[in-house]
Amino acid sequence: MSTLEPERGTGTGTLVEPTPQTSHGDGDHERFAHYVQKDKIMASALDGTPVVALCGKVWVPGRDPKKYPVCPMCKEIYESMGAGGDDNGKGKGDK
């Protein structure tokens, strides 16, 4: 065995963890405000954790959602839930 090769079983390796993706799709999700549970938005504002919209978009809120139209997929899902108003804990999330 060559002195340039490490012995088997005694070497160390580097574990590379993939960076989580916080945005999915072709970019259309970036142009909309999304529906997210209010408590999730509050938690994200406090500790910076990503949130998941009804349509499946994952991101860290940071923009004013009132400046964007509502995501059509989120709106359709929200309406199919039979929800009326904000009493069920769902609210318009940040873009």
N, C-alpha and C positions, 0 to 999 in steps of 0.2 A: 504494500500500500504506500502511496506517495505521501510525503510529509505535507503537501499542499492541500490534501483533502482531509476534512474533519472526520473523526471516527464516527461511525454510525451510532445513533442513540445518545451521543453526548453533546450534540450541538444545540444551539438555541435558534428559535425562529421568531419572526415578527408576524404578529397577528394584525391584519389590516381589516378593520371593520368598515363596511360601506357607509357612506354618508347618507342619512335618510333624505329622501326627496320630499320637498315641501310643496311642490307644485306638479300637477299632472296635466297631460293633454297638450293641445296645440296652442295654448295661450288665450283661448276665448274665456277661460275662467278668470283670467286676470282683469277682464273688463267689467266684471259684475260684482255686486254685493251678494253675499250668500247667507242662507239661514243656518244658524248655529245655536245650540242651547245656551241660554244666557249665563248659566253658571260656568260653562266652559270658557266663554269669552272673559268673564271676570277672573277666572283662574289664570288664563293666558296673559291678561294684563298685569297680573301680580308676579308671575314667575316666568313668563316668556315661552310657555309650552305651546306647541302647535295645536290647532283645533281642526275638527273634521266637519265640513258642511254636510247638509242633507244629500247633496249631489255627489259627495265623496272627495271634494277638494280638500287638501291638507295644506295649511299655511299658518303663519304666525300673524295675527291681526296687527295692523299698524296704520291703517288709513281710515278716513271718514267714510263709512258706508253710504251715507246720504248723497255722496257725490257720484254714485254709480247706479245703473239700473239693476233690478233684482235678477239674479240668475234664473233663467226659465226652468231649468231642471229642478232647482230648489223650490221654486214657486209651485210647480206641478206636484211635487212630492208633499209639500206643506199642505196644499189644498186637498190632496187625496187623503190626508190624515183626518179630515173632518174638523180641523182646528178653526176656531173662531176667536180672533184677537190674540193677545199675548199671554192669556191666562194659563196656557199649558207649558210655559217654560221655554218656548221657542221665541227667538227674536232675530231680527235682521242683523247679521254679523258684519264684520269689517271686510273689506276687499283684500 
